């Protein structure tokens, strides 16, 4: 009974957070209101069987693309209906923690993990260590990437600390970690292929592959080339 209530609370809080996140980003990035009354009526008619939908997202996509379609899927409909239906959110809850990736997907190439903090405890691989031992190990590297392992998106909570840029390397790492109040993962810097580096050398530029799995069959939907804009991340945000 307690587990069921906890699971329900987790899913409802996730819905609320995604709604707040998607509305906030679209509102902040919208420059003008471009929808006509006829277009708004078309949206309301198309989505009538799903309930009332906000016009914020249709306005955003129309403004950015110059093309209107009542069939645009609003973020709140996608994240809170479509995504919730097809993705088991209680499994997603565990997949969200990047501290577990090296053990959950051992056969898949990943960034080299130097150490993690899980539940307030410090780990080098599977070995539980003191914070001082943890720092001693990190300070052997010329640079470390420190990132939030949970509750992050859009490249938020990713910090690069370079020894050459710090007067007090150990102190800087400690300061960055102390400001993160969730599980963290610390990784080595990735050196990307020179062809990708030509696109933008300050970030690791990547291909994001979108797939859809249903009834035992995987479908490839699309690929997006993500390129940084001068910072250390290449996220859509």
C-alpha positions in Angstrom: 0.0 0.0 0.0 2.8 2.4 0.9 4.8 1.5 -2.2 1.7 2.1 -4.4 1.2 5.5 -2.8 4.9 6.3 -3.2 4.9 5.3 -6.9 1.7 7.3 -7.6 3.3 10.4 -5.9 6.5 10.0 -7.9 4.6 9.9 -11.2 2.4 12.8 -10.4 5.3 15.0 -9.3 7.1 14.1 -12.5 4.1 15.2 -14.5 4.0 18.5 -12.7 7.8 19.1 -13.0 7.7 18.3 -16.8 4.8 20.6 -17.3 6.5 23.5 -15.4 9.8 22.8 -17.3 8.2 22.7 -20.8 6.0 25.7 -20.3 8.8 27.7 -18.8 11.2 27.0 -21.7 8.6 27.7 -24.5 7.4 30.9 -22.9 11.0 32.2 -22.4 11.9 31.4 -26.0 8.8 32.7 -27.6 9.3 36.1 -29.3 5.8 36.9 -30.6 2.2 35.7 -30.6 1.6 34.5 -34.2 -1.5 32.3 -34.1 -4.7 33.6 -35.7 -8.2 33.1 -34.3 -8.9 30.5 -37.0 -5.7 28.6 -36.2 -6.7 28.5 -32.5 -10.1 27.2 -33.4 -8.5 24.5 -35.6 -6.3 23.4 -32.6 -9.2 23.3 -30.2 -11.2 21.2 -32.7 -8.4 18.7 -33.4 -7.7 18.2 -29.7 -11.3 18.4 -28.4 -11.5 14.7 -27.6 -8.4 15.0 -25.5 -9.5 17.9 -23.5 -8.4 21.6 -23.5 -4.8 22.2 -24.6 -2.7 25.3 -24.3 -1.8 27.3 -27.4 1.6 28.1 -26.1 3.3 25.2 -27.8 1.6 25.6 -31.2 2.5 29.3 -31.1 6.1 28.4 -30.4 6.5 25.8 -33.2 4.6 28.0 -35.7 6.8 31.1 -34.8 10.0 29.1 -35.1 9.2 27.2 -38.3 7.0 29.6 -40.1 4.6 26.7 -40.7 1.3 26.1 -38.9 -0.3 22.7 -38.2 -3.0 21.9 -35.7 -1.4 18.5 -35.4 1.6 19.7 -33.5 1.8 17.7 -30.2 2.0 20.1 -27.2 4.7 19.3 -24.8 2.3 18.6 -21.9 0.4 16.2 -24.1 3.5 14.4 -25.2 5.2 14.2 -21.8 2.1 13.6 -19.6 0.1 11.4 -21.9 2.1 9.8 -24.8 5.4 9.3 -22.9 3.6 8.2 -19.7 1.7 5.6 -21.7 4.6 4.0 -23.6 7.4 4.4 -21.0 7.2 2.6 -17.6 8.0 5.6 -15.4 9.0 3.4 -12.4 11.8 1.8 -14.6 12.7 5.3 -15.9 13.2 6.3 -12.3 16.1 3.9 -11.9 17.5 4.5 -15.4 17.6 8.2 -14.6 20.5 7.7 -12.2 23.8 8.0 -14.2 25.7 6.4 -11.3 24.4 3.0 -12.3 25.2 3.1 -16.0 28.6 1.5 -15.9 27.1 -1.5 -14.1 23.8 -1.6 -15.9 25.3 -1.4 -19.4 28.8 -2.9 -19.1 29.0 -3.9 -22.8 28.3 -0.4 -24.2 31.1 2.2 -24.7 30.7 5.0 -22.2 32.7 7.9 -20.7 35.2 6.6 -18.2 33.8 7.0 -14.7 36.3 8.1 -12.1 33.9 8.1 -9.1 30.4 8.6 -7.9 28.5 9.8 -4.9 25.4 7.8 -4.2 23.1 8.4 -1.3 25.7 10.5 0.4 28.5 7.9 0.1 31.6 8.0 -2.0 32.6 5.2 -4.4 35.5 4.4 -6.7 34.0 1.8 -8.9 32.2 -0.5 -6.4 34.5 0.4 -3.5 33.2 2.5 -0.7 35.8 5.2 0.2 36.3 8.3 2.3 35.8 11.7 0.8 39.6 12.4 1.2 40.4 9.2 -0.7 37.9 10.2 -3.4 39.5 13.6 -3.8 43.0 12.2 -3.9 42.0 10.0 -6.8 40.3 12.8 -8.8 43.3 15.1 -8.3 45.5 12.7 -10.3 43.5 13.8 -13.4 44.3 16.9 -15.4 40.6 17.6 -15.8 37.3 16.1 -14.5 33.7 16.4 -15.5 31.4 16.6 -12.6 27.7 16.2 -13.3 24.4 15.6 -11.5 23.5 12.0 -11.8 19.7 12.6 -11.3 17.1 15.3 -11.8 19.1 17.0 -14.6 18.3 17.9 -18.2 19.4 20.3 -20.9 23.0 20.0 -19.9 22.2 21.5 -16.5 24.5 20.6 -13.6 27.5 19.7 -15.8 30.8 21.3 -14.6 34.3 21.0 -16.1 37.2 21.5 -13.7 40.7 21.8 -15.2 43.9 21.6 -13.2 45.6 24.2 -15.4 42.8 26.7 -14.8 42.8 26.4 -11.0 45.1 27.9 -8.3 43.6 25.3 -5.8 42.5 22.3 -7.9 41.4 20.2 -4.9 39.5 23.1 -3.4 37.7 23.9 -6.6 36.6 20.3 -7.0 35.4 20.3 -3.4 33.5 23.6 -4.0 31.7 22.3 -7.1 30.7 19.1 -5.5 29.4 20.8 -2.3 26.9 22.8 -4.4 25.3 19.7 -5.8 22.8 18.2 -3.4 22.0 15.1 -5.4 23.9 12.0 -6.5 26.8 12.9 -8.8 29.1 11.1 -11.3 32.7 12.2 -12.1 34.1 11.3 -15.5 37.2 11.7 -17.6 37.2 14.1 -20.5 36.2 12.6 -23.8 38.4 13.3 -26.8 36.1 13.3 -29.8 36.9 12.4 -33.4 38.6 15.2 -35.3 35.8 15.5 -37.8 33.3 16.2 -35.1 35.7 18.5 -33.3 35.7 20.7 -36.5 32.0 21.5 -35.9 32.7 22.8 -32.4 35.8 21.9 -30.4 34.6 23.0 -26.9 31.9 20.3 -26.6 31.6 16.7 -27.5 29.2 16.9 -30.5 26.9 13.9 -30.8 24.2 12.1 -32.8 21.0 11.6 -30.9 19.1 8.5 -32.2 15.3 8.3 -31.6 13.8 4.8 -31.6 10.4 3.4 -30.7 10.0 -0.1 -29.3 6.6 -1.9 -29.5 5.4 -5.5 -29.6 9.0 -6.9 -29.6 10.1 -4.7 -32.6 12.3 -1.6 -32.6 11.7 1.2 -35.0 14.2 3.9 -35.9 12.5 7.2 -36.2 15.2 9.9 -36.7 18.7 11.1 -35.9 19.6 14.6 -34.8 23.2 16.0 -35.0 23.8 18.1 -31.9 26.5 20.7 -32.0 27.6 22.9 -29.1 27.6 26.7 -29.4 30.8 27.5 -27.6 30.1 26.0 -24.2 30.9 22.5 -22.9 27.6 20.8 -23.7 25.7 20.2 -26.9 22.2 19.8 -25.5 19.1 21.2 -27.2 18.7 23.7 -24.4 
